[in-house]
């Protein structure tokens, strides 16, 4: 198991625990919980996209495209 995977698991669990604790004594309504789930999925997807973009940027920085006319 890599350190990155463990870090993500801990971070996700902390977020889950904070959401359960909430900022008030009232539990989340069904619509708030659904929105929270949707937003967490969206954040996870955006984090994956950012990781991909970082890797793509690193690849292209290391392997710049060849220009026409150059050998």
Secondary structure, DSSP 8 states (H G I E B T S, - for coil): --HHHHHHHHHHHHHHHHHHH-SSSS---HHHHHHHHHHHHHHHHHHHHHHHHHHHHHHHHHS----TT--
